[in-house]
Amino acid sequence: MQAKLEHINFTVPDAKATAQFLQTLFGWKTRWEGKALNDGYTVHVGGDDSYLALYSPKPALKGRAPRYDHEGAMNHIGLVVDDLDGAEKSVVALGYVPHNHGDYEPGRRFYFDGPDGVEYELVEYDRAS
């Protein structure tokens, strides 16, 4: 059986604000948005084949979940870009601080914490691979 990732659904404080951030950074589009589970709100943002489902619950959030040391925690979202250097300039221009740069097979990468408490990894694969 073949499988292909279609979407990731995760909770953010403000789905519309996170969607706007991702649209500005990557040129993505809103595929759908509307009322969601338990009077919350969801925005699907991405491209034609895959997207991120951003869910904001109606009750106030209880703070950020810890990463990397809890079972089932989402550690980061990895996204492939065509121009890592250009993407880093865009991240910095939006006021975010890149960290943990790496250059190992199969490509170069860096991480940054977005406005929603989510860590993003941007990677550019070696075009010769």
N, C-alpha and C positions, 0 to 999 in steps of 0.2 A: 504494500500500500504506500502510495506517495502522499505526502502532506506538505502544505504550504501555509505559512503564517498569514492569516488574514488581518487580525487585529489584536491589540492588547487593551484591556479595560482596567483603568486604575483611578483611584480617587484623588482629586485635587481640590484645593479650597475654592477656586473659581474657574469652572470649566470654560467659560467664554474668554476669560483673560488668558488662560493657558493656550487655548486655541489661537487667539490673536498672536501670541508670542511665537508659536510654531509656524503660523502662516507668514509672519514677518521674516523669520529666520530661514525657512525652507521654501517659501512660495507655495505651501500646501493650500488646499481648499477645504471648506466645510462640506462634508458629504451629507450630513444630517444633524439636526439638533432638536431637542424637545424635552418634554417632561419624562421623568424616569422613575425608577424604583423608589418607593417611600417618599413621594413628593420631591424627589431630587431633580437634577437637570443634567443632561448628557449632551456632549458635542462630539461628533465623529469627525476627525480632521486627518487628512492625509492625501493620498493619491488615488488613482483608479483601482489599484489592486490590493492595497493595504491601508490601514489607518490606525490611529490611536483613538480609543473611546475614553473620553474624559468625563468622569462622573463626579458631580458635586452633590452631596446629600443636603437635605433641608436642615436638619439639626446641625449645630456648630460642630466642627471637627474637634477631636480630642488631642490634637497635636500630631507630630510626625512620628511615623513608625521607624524603629531602628533598622538600619541596613547591615548586611553582611554577618550578623551574628544571631539571627532568629530564623527558625525554619519557616519556609514559605514566604519570607520577605522578598519584595522586589528590590534588587540591588541597583540596577540601572537599566536604561533603555539604550541599546546600541543602534546607531543609524549610519548607513553608508552614504558618503558624500563624494562628489566628483573632484572637488578642490578643497583639500583639508586646510591649506593655508588661508584661502578665501573665507572658508567657514569660520576659522578661528578669528579672523578680523571682524566678521559679522557678530560673533558671540561677544567679543570685547566691545564693539561699538554699541551693543545693546546693554552694556554694563555688567556683564558676567565675567568671572575669572576662570580661565582654563587652568587645569591642573593635571598631574599624572600623565604627562606626555610619554608615548611609547612608540618605538619603531622596531617591530618584530613581525615575523611571518604571520599572516600574509599581508600586513600593511601597517601604515602609520596611524596613530590615534591620539586623542586627548579626551579628557572628561571635563564637565562643568556642571555645577548645580544650577538648575533652572529656577524660575520664580515660584514654583509649586512644590518645592522640597524634593523634586525628582532629580537624580543624577543622570545625565545624558553622556553617552560615549559616542563621539564622532570618529569614523574610521574611513580612510581612503586606501583601497586595495592597490597593490602594485599592478599597474596596467599590463606588465609583461607576463603576469601569472596567468 
